[in-house]
Amino acid sequence: MGRTRLLEEIGIRAQIAGAGVLRVDASASSHANGTARALAAQMLDAIPRVARECAKRCRPAIAALGGDVEARLSENTSIPLPAPASASLPPTPIGESEAKGSGTLEGWFAEVSQTKPLAIEVDNVDDADDASLGLLAAIAKLAASYPILLVVSERERREPRTAPGLATLRSDCTRVTCSHLSAAETLELVHSVFGSAPHVERLAEWLHGRTAGSPLHCV
């Protein structure tokens, strides 16, 4: 509870600090390479000059993500792109990623981050496809050496998904458990929106009773 709200706050603070913020919801891009494709498209939209300049060594891997990404990559450049070998990109082998210039997707993100620090946020990461999870696991390993913040959210399930990429993320990342807001925290949230307006205490009490302290529902 509160995972999406937490990602929103992290993204705002990262943007204010000067980072390029890439945020996707894996549940909306669960098809093959969906999350990887969404992140690549966002980077080409948000940081177009740097992303295209750093893409030279990684063009085959980027172009293989699909026509929409290839079209963004081709804008305002006369350098031809190689035709993608297939419509699907295989998962990035975990543990085989190299530093920038390696020609891999994670190498592209690492190289961009040296010019523009990156905050990469993936909501509902447990819905991501296996290839995208491989990419995220590789980025998580690179984040120790590059100016990259990777934040992913996962729902608690009775039977958690056992994909290798998810297992790597769970072991390599610092884990934070989000819970509902207390009555006092709900009041603090209401004060942050309405200040000292009349009856904020009554509104906070009503909100807490109706939402069980869910930050998303409160907002």
SEPA-592346 format. One record per residue (C-alpha): residue number from 1; x, y, z. Coordinates in steps of 0.2 Angstrom, whole numbers, always signed. Layout:
N
PT  num     xx     yy     zz
PT  NUM      X      Y      Z
...
//
This chain:
219
PT  num     xx     yy     zz
PT    1     +0     +0     +0
PT    2     +7    +17     -5
PT    3    +19    +10    -18
PT    4    +14    +21    -32
PT    5    +13    +36    -22
PT    6    +31    +33    -15
PT    7    +37    +32    -33
PT    8    +28    +48    -38
PT    9    +37    +57    -23
PT   10    +54    +49    -27
PT   11    +52    +54    -46
PT   12    +48    +72    -41
PT   13    +63    +74    -30
PT   14    +75    +66    -42
PT   15    +69    +78    -56
PT   16    +71    +93    -45
PT   17    +89    +87    -41
PT   18    +93    +86    -60
PT   19    +91    +68    -64
PT   20    +82    +61    -79
PT   21    +66    +52    -73
PT   22    +60    +37    -83
PT   23    +44    +29    -75
PT   24    +34    +15    -82
PT   25    +20     +3    -76
PT   26    +25    -14    -80
PT   27     +7    -20    -79
PT   28     +3     -9    -94
PT   29    +17    -16   -104
PT   30    +18    -34    -99
PT   31    +20    -41   -117
PT   32    +37    -46   -124
PT   33    +50    -33   -121
PT   34    +36    -21   -116
PT   35    +44    -13   -101
PT   36    +61    -12   -109
PT   37    +53     -4   -124
PT   38    +43     +8   -113
PT   39    +59    +14   -104
PT   40    +69    +16   -120
PT   41    +55    +26   -128
PT   42    +54    +37   -113
PT   43    +73    +40   -113
PT   44    +73    +45   -131
PT   45    +58    +57   -127
PT   46    +65    +64   -111
PT   47    +84    +65   -115
PT   48    +84    +65   -134
PT   49   +101    +72   -138
PT   50   +111    +62   -125
PT   51   +101    +46   -128
PT   52   +104    +46   -147
PT   53   +123    +51   -145
PT   54   +126    +37   -133
PT   55   +116    +25   -144
PT   56   +129    +22   -157
PT   57   +137     +7   -149
PT   58   +120     -1   -145
PT   59   +110     +2   -160
PT   60   +106    -16   -165
PT   61   +100    -20   -147
PT   62    +89     -4   -147
PT   63    +82     -6   -164
PT   64    +77    -24   -160
PT   65    +65    -17   -147
PT   66    +53    -12   -161
PT   67    +48     +1   -174
PT   68    +42    +14   -162
PT   69    +58    +15   -153
PT   70    +68    +14   -170
PT   71    +58    +29   -176
PT   72    +62    +39   -161
PT   73    +80    +34   -163
PT   74    +80    +39   -181
PT   75    +73    +57   -178
PT   76    +85    +71   -182
PT   77    +99    +59   -187
PT   78   +106    +54   -204
PT   79   +115    +38   -197
PT   80   +107    +23   -204
PT   81   +100    +10   -192
PT   82   +103     -9   -194
PT   83    +87    -18   -197
PT   84    +81    -28   -182
PT   85    +84    -46   -183
PT   86    +68    -51   -175
PT   87    +53    -43   -166
PT   88    +58    -50   -149
PT   89    +74    -47   -139
PT   90    +80    -61   -129
PT   91    +83    -58   -110
PT   92   +100    -50   -106
PT   93   +111    -64    -98
PT   94   +112    -59    -79
PT   95   +130    -57    -74
PT   96   +137    -54    -92
PT   97   +134    -36    -93
PT   98   +149    -25    -96
PT   99   +152     -6    -94
PT  100   +147     +7   -106
PT  101   +151     +4   -125
PT  102   +147    -15   -123
PT  103   +133    -14   -136
PT  104   +120    -20   -123
PT  105   +104    -11   -118
PT  106   +110     -9   -100
PT  107   +126     -2   -107
PT  108   +116    +11   -116
PT  109   +108    +17    -99
PT  110   +124    +17    -91
PT  111   +133    +28   -104
PT  112   +118    +40   -104
PT  113   +119    +41    -85
PT  114   +137    +48    -86
PT  115   +130    +63    -94
PT  116   +113    +64    -86
PT  117   +110    +54    -70
PT  118    +95    +43    -71
PT  119    +81    +38    -59
PT  120    +72    +23    -67
PT  121    +56    +18    -59
PT  122    +45     +3    -63
PT  123    +29     +1    -54
PT  124    +21    -17    -53
PT  125    +38    -25    -58
PT  126    +31    -42    -55
PT  127    +21    -40    -71
PT  128    +36    -37    -82
PT  129    +41    -49    -95
PT  130    +56    -60    -93
PT  131    +67    -51   -105
PT  132    +63    -34    -97
PT  133    +67    -41    -80
PT  134    +84    -47    -86
PT  135    +87    -29    -92
PT  136    +82    -22    -75
PT  137    +93    -35    -66
PT  138   +108    -30    -76
PT  139   +104    -11    -73
PT  140   +103    -15    -54
PT  141   +121    -22    -55
PT  142   +127     -7    -64
PT  143   +119     +5    -52
PT  144   +133     +2    -40
PT  145   +146    +10    -52
PT  146   +135    +23    -61
PT  147   +124    +37    -57
PT  148   +108    +27    -58
PT  149    +94    +25    -46
PT  150    +83    +10    -49
PT  151    +67     +9    -39
PT  152    +54     -5    -43
PT  153    +38     -9    -34
PT  154    +31    -26    -31
PT  155    +14    -32    -25
PT  156    +13    -44    -10
PT  157     +6    -60    -17
PT  158     +2    -77     -8
PT  159    +12    -85    -22
PT  160    +26    -73    -27
PT  161    +32    -75    -45
PT  162    +49    -84    -47
PT  163    +56    -77    -63
PT  164    +75    -77    -62
PT  165    +76    -58    -65
PT  166    +64    -55    -50
PT  167    +74    -66    -39
PT  168    +90    -56    -44
PT  169    +81    -39    -40
PT  170    +75    -45    -23
PT  171    +92    -50    -18
PT  172   +102    -35    -25
PT  173    +90    -21    -20
PT  174    +87    -13     -3
PT  175    +69    -19     +1
PT  176    +57     -7     +9
PT  177    +39    -13    +15
PT  178    +26     +0    +13
PT  179    +11     +0    +24
PT  180     -5    +11    +27
PT  181     -5    +28    +34
PT  182     -9    +30    +52
PT  183    -23    +42    +57
PT  184     -9    +55    +62
PT  185     +0    +52    +45
PT  186    -16    +55    +36
PT  187    -19    +71    +45
PT  188     -1    +76    +40
PT  189     -5    +72    +22
PT  190    -21    +83    +23
PT  191    -11    +97    +31
PT  192     +2    +96    +17
PT  193    -12    +99     +4
PT  194    -24   +111    +13
PT  195    -13   +119    +26
PT  196    -23   +126    +41
PT  197    -40   +127    +32
PT  198    -55   +125    +43
PT  199    -60   +107    +48
PT  200    -44    +98    +41
PT  201    -45    +87    +56
PT  202    -62    +81    +52
PT  203    -58    +79    +34
PT  204    -42    +68    +39
PT  205    -53    +58    +51
PT  206    -66    +55    +37
PT  207    -52    +51    +24
PT  208    -44    +38    +35
PT  209    -60    +29    +39
PT  210    -65    +28    +20
PT  211    -47    +23    +13
PT  212    -40    +13    +27
PT  213    -24    +24    +25
PT  214    -21    +21     +7
PT  215    -10    +36     +1
PT  216    -16    +34    -17
PT  217    -35    +33    -12
PT  218    -32    +48     +0
PT  219    -25    +59    -14
//
